[in-house]
Amino acid sequence: MSTDLNLYITEETVDRGAEGPLAGETIAIKDNISTEGVRTTCGSEMLADYVPPYDATVVERALAAGATMVGKANMDEFGMGTTTETSAFGPTRNPADTDRVPGGSSGGSAAAVAAGAADLALGSDTGGSVRCPAAFCGVVGIKPTYGLVSRYGLVAYANSLEQIGPIASTVEDTAALLDAIAGPDERDATTRYDEIDEFDRHPAEATDYAAAADGDVDGMTIGIPTELFDGADERVVETVDHAIGSLESRGAETVEVSLPSVDHAVQAYYVIAMSEASSNLARFDGVRYGHSAGHDGNWNETFAETREAFGAEVKRRILLGTYALSEGYHDKYYKKAQDARAWVKQDFDAAFEEVDVLASPTMPVLPFELGESLEDPLQMYLADANTTPVNLANLPAISVPAGTADGLPVGLQFVGPRFGEETIIRAASAVEDAV
C-alpha cells in the first residue's frame, strides 16, 4: 500500500521502547522534520543524502510518549506546494481516489493515516499544509497557535508562519498527539511565555487537549465568515453547511461575520513566504549544506550548478522572494504584505470579540486530479485562500471531515483565538460525532 501510494520517502522503524500515552501507536514523520540517523530529504534532490545528527524536539517527544516511527512521509519539495506533486521522489496518491492528489505539502503524512499505514503523523503547516491534506484525505489535522509547538529540528521554509502539527483519523487521537508534542522548549525561543505576554507559563503546561474532544458545543457561538465561502465549489459549501447545521441542534449558535482583509491574504502570504524562503534556502550552496556540483576552484560555477538540484516550484519561489526583497522593491511588496498581515490579524481579533470560533470550508475545492494544477501554479496558490489567513494571524485551526461530495472528502475548518486549541478541538469533535 505505501509503495502504491508513494507515502514514504524513507521507510524505517524507530522504537525507543518507551511507555507512555502513545504506546502501541505508529507515527509517520514529514520528511522536513529531523530524525537522528534517518535521512531527511525535504522532498528534494538537494538533500537526498542528508542524515541529521539529532532529533527534532517533536520527534523526541513523540517517541518518548511511546510512539513508533515507521517512516519519513513524502512531501512537496521544501514544503512548497499544495498537492505533494513537487516532490523529487514522485507524487503521493490520495487513498480516497488514486487518480487525485492528497493535498500538500504534508500529503504523505495525511495519506499515510488515511490509508492505515500509520496511526498518527506529523506535518508542518506554513499556509495550510497540515489542514489541506487532512481535508483532501478525510482525516483530522491541527495547525497549532504559533509558539505552542517547538520548531527546533524543522527545516525552515518561512519561519514567521510555520508550525508543526498533528494528524490522525480522529479528533481525540490528533489532540492526544498535540498533548505529547506541545510545550516550551529551551531550544526554541518562540515557545517561551514565562516572562512575557499575559502568560505566567506556557499555555500547554496546564492543558489536556485530548480531554477537550468531548463534543460539548452547547452555548458556543460559531462565526461564519462570508468571504471564506464566496467562490467555493457548491458541493463543498453544501457539505460544510450541513455539518455546521448539525451543531445547532447541539446548542451552538451561528452568526455571520465579515473578514474583509482575507481577500488580500493569499497575495500577502505568498510575498512573505517566498521572501523568507529566499533567505532560508540561501544556505543550500554546496558548501554549507546540500548536494554539491563540485567544480574545483570555481565557486560561482559550483554554486550555480548546485542550485540546479532545486525543482521548478522551489526555484520559482526563491526568484520571486529575492525580487520582493531587492532594493527598490522591498517597500513596494514586502512592506505592503506585512501591512496586510497586520490587517488580517485585526479582523480576526475583532471577530473573536463576538464569537468563540470561526467555521469555513478547509479547502474551497475538491481534491485536484493528478497533474491538474502543475500547469497553472496560480490555481494552486489560490486554493490556499481559506487556510493562509490563519498563518498570517498566527492562530490555531483544525480541519475535520465534514462528509463527502461525489465520493471525495470535504474538510470543515474551525479557527480559534490565540491558544484557543481546546475550543476548536471541542467544536471539531462535535462535528465528528454528528457526521
N, C-alpha and C positions, 0 to 999 in steps of 0.2 A: 504493500500500500504506500509506504513512504517513498519508495522508488518511483512508482507510477505517478504520484502526485508531485514529486520532486520537493518534498517537505524540508529535507535537511541538506545542508552543505557538508557537514561532517556528522556522522553517527558514531557517538562514543558515550559509553556509560561511565558516570562518575557517581559513586555511592560512598559517602563518608561514614555510613553506619550509624548515623545519629538518630536518636529517638526524639520525637517532637510532634507538633500538631500536623505536620505534613508527611509523617512517616507512612510509607507504602505508596506515596504519590509519585508519579513520574512527571518530569518537567522538561520542556524544550526551552532553550535559551536562544534568543535572537543573536545572530552572528556578528553584531556590533557591540556585544557585552563581553568583556574579557573573562576568559576561563583559563586558569593556570594549567599549562601543559597541553591544552587543546586549542588547535588553531582557530583564529578569529579573523575572518576574511572581510567582513563588512560587505559581502557580496561582490567583491572587486578583485580583478587580477592584480591590482596594486598591492594587496595584502594576502595574496593566495597562499603564501608560505609563512605567514606571521603566526608565531606561537607566543602568547603572552606569558610573562613570568609570574603573574599574580591573578587572583580572582577579583572581579568587581564586588563591591560591598553587597549588592543584591544577591549575587551568586553565593557568597559566603553565608548569608543569612538564610537563603532558601535551603541550602544543603545542611546547614546546622539545625534547621527545623525538621529535617528528616527526609526531604525530597531527594529523589534520584534523578540526576540529569541523564537524558537519553540522546541528546544531540544538539547541534547548533543549527537553528532554523534558518531557512532561506529568506532572503530579504531583497528589496530594491537596493541597488548599489549605494552605499553610504547613506541609506535611508531616503534616497531621493527618488520618489515615485509613489504612485497610488495604486499600483497593480501587482507588484512583485514580478514585473517583466523586465526590469532593467538590471537584474542580477546577472553577473558574468557567468553564473553557473546554471543559467536557464530559468524559465519561468516556473512558478508553482501553479498548480491547477486547483480549482475550487472543488472540494469534495461534494458540494451540492450539485454541481454541474461541471464536469471536467473540461467542457469547452469554454468555460468562463474563468475570469481571474478571481483570486481570493481577496483582492484588495491589497493595500500596501501602506507603509513599507514593511509592516510586520506580518506579511501574508503567510510565510512559512509557519510562524507561531500560531496564528489563528487556525490555519488549515490543519495543523497537527492535532489540535484539540478537537476540531470538528470531525476529523477522520478517526479519532480514537487512538492516534499514535502517541499521544501524551495526555496526561490528566490535566496538567497545568502548563502555562507558558509565560515567558516574559517577553515583552516587546518594548519598543520605545516610541514615544508619541511627540512629534515636533509640530505637526499641524493636523493630526488626526490619525496617525499611523498605527495606533492601537485600536481606535474606535472604528475606523473604516473597514479593516479586515474582519473585525468582530461582527460588524453588521453584514458584510457580504457572505460570511461563512456561517452565520446563525449561532454565534456564541456570545459570551459576555466579555467586555473589555473595559477597563478603568484607566482613564488618564488622571493621575493624582494632581492635587494642587502643587505648583512649583515649590520645591523645598520640602515636601513631605517625604520623598524617597531620595536617597543618595544617588548622585550621578557618577560617583567615583568608579572608574572602570568602564564607563560608556565612551566609546569612540565618538568624539564630538562632531556634530553637524552644525547645529545652531544653538549655542549654549544658553541663550536667554529664553528659549522656547521649549526645549525638550525635557521630557520626564520619562523615566522607566515606569511601565505599568503592567499589571497582571491581566491574564486572560484565562478563562476556564469555561466550562459548559454550564455552570450555574452561578447565580449571583453570590450565594453563600461561599462557594469554593473560591471565587475570584476575590471576595473580601477577605477570606482566610489567608490567601497568598499575600494580599496587601498588608495584613497584620504582621506577617513574617518579615517583610522587606522594609516597611516604613520605620522611620525614626531618625534621630540625629546621628551624624557621622562626623568624627573629628577631621576626616579627610575631605569633607565637602562643606565649605562654609555656608552654602545656601540652605543647609539643614539646621542651622543654629538659631534658636529663638530664645535662648536663656537670658540674654541681656538686652535684647532689642524688641521693638514692636510691642504689641499688647500682651504678649505671652510671657509667662514666667518659666515655661518649659516647652519642649517640642510638642505640638498638638497630638502626635501619635502615641505619646507615652501614657496617656490616660484614656485610650480609646480601644474598644473592641469592635472592629468593623464587621466581623462576621455576625456578631450578635445583632447588628442593625438590620440584617436581612430578615426582618420579621413581618414584612408586608403591611404594616400598620400605617396607612395614609389618612386615617380619619382626622379631619381638620387641616390637612395640608393644602396649601394654595399653590396651584401649578400655573405658571405663566406660559402663554402660547405666543411666541414671537412671530408675528405675521411675516416678517421678512425671511424667516428660515423655512417657510412653507411655499412662498411665492416662487414659481418656476419649477418646483419639484415635480417629478413624474406623478401623474394622477394615481397610479396604482400604489405608489409609495405613500402618498398622502392619505389615501383611503385606509390603508392598513394601519398606519400610525394613528390616525383619528380614532379608529375602532379601539385600539389598545389604550389610548388616553381616556376614551369614554368609559372603559371598564373600571377606571379608578374612581369615577364619580359615584358609582354605586357602592363604593367602599368608603365614602365620606369625604373624598377630596373635592376641592372646588377648582374650576379652571377659569382663568381670566385672560383676555388678550392684552399683550404688552407690545411695545414697539422698541426696536433696537436699530434706529436709522443708520448708525455708523457701520453696521455689518455689511452694508452694500460696498464698502471700501476695504473690507477686511482682507480679502484674498490678495488684492494688489499690495497692501501694506505688508502682509505676511511674507509674500514672495520676495519683496525688496529686502526685508530684514533677514530672512532666512538665507537668501543667496549671498548677501553681503557677509554674514557670519560664516557661511560655508567657504567663501573665497579665502577668508582669513584662516580658518581652521585647517583647510586642506593644503595650505601652502607648505606645511611640514613634510608632505609626501613628495620629496625631491630626489629620492635615490641615494641621499647621503645620510639623512637623519632617520627616515622611515621609508619602508616600502620597497618595492621592486626597483632595481637599478638597471639602466641600459648599459652602463659600464664602459663608456668611452674613456680611454686613458688620456689624462691631461687636458681634456676639453670639457669643462664643466657645463658650458652652455648647451653643447650637443647632448651631453648626458641628461641634463635637466629636461630638455625638450622631448627627447625620446622616452625618458622615464614617464613623463606625464601622458604619453600616448596610451598607457595602461588604463587610464580612466575611460569609462564608457561615454556615450554621446550625451546622456542626460546630465551626468556629473560635469562634463566639460561645459555644457550649456549654462549650468547654474554658476559655475566658477566665473565664466566670462561675464555673465550678467551682473553678478555680485561685485566683481572687480570694477566694472564700468560704473555701477551705482556709487562706489566709494571713491572714484577717481576725482582728481582735482577739477573743480568747476561743476561737478555733478552731485557731490555729497549733499549739499543743501537742497538741490532740486529734487532728489529722490529719497535718499536715506533719512534726512531730517524730516521730510514730509511724512514718510512712513511711520516714523516714531511719533509724530504728532497724531496721526490717525490711530496709532496703537493706544495712546492716552485717551482718545475719544471713545474707542471701543470699551475700554475699562470703565469710563464714566457712565456709559449707557448700561453696562451690566450692574454697576453699583446702584444706579437709580432703580433698575428693575427689581433688585433684591430688597429694596425698601418696601416693596408691595407684595412680593411673592416669596415662597420658600425655595422653589426650584423652577427651572425653565425646561420646557419639553419641545422637541422638534424631531424630524427625521434625522438619523445619523448621517446618512448619505441621501442626496436628493434623487438618486438614480438607482436602478437595479444593477447587479454586477455586470461589468463590461464583458463582451466576448473577447477572447484572447486576440491580441493584435489590434483591437478596435481603436484604442486611444494612442497607440505608439506613433501613428502618423500625424496626430494632432495634439501636441503637448498642451496647448491651451485648454482643450477639452478636459484633460486630466487635471490641470490646475483648478479649473472652475468647479470640478466635482468636490473640491475641498471647502466649498462655501460655508457649510454648516459646522465644520469642525475647527477651522483655523481661528475664528474669533476667540475660542476658549483659550488657546495657547497664547494669543496676544494679551489676554487679560490675566493669564497665569491662574486660571480657575480649575476646579475639578469637574470631570464629566464621565458619564458611563454610557455605554451602548448595550442595550438588552434586546433580545429578539422580540419583535412585535408581531410576528406572524410571517406569512409568505404571500407573494404576489406572483402569479404564473409559475408557481412551484419554486421560486427563488426567495432566499431570506431577505427580510427587511428589518433594519435596526431602528430602535427608538432611543434617542439621546436625551438624557437628563443632565442639566448643568446646574451646579450649586455654587453658593458663595464660597469665598476663600476658606479652605479647610472644612467645607461642608460635606465631606465624603459620606458621613453617616446618613444624611438626608437623601442624597442621590441613591445610595445603596438601598435604603428603605423603599423609595419610590420604585426602583427597578425590580425589587423583589415582589412588589405588589403586582406589577405587570407580568412577571414570570408566573405568579400564582394564577392570574386571570387568563393568561394566554395559553 
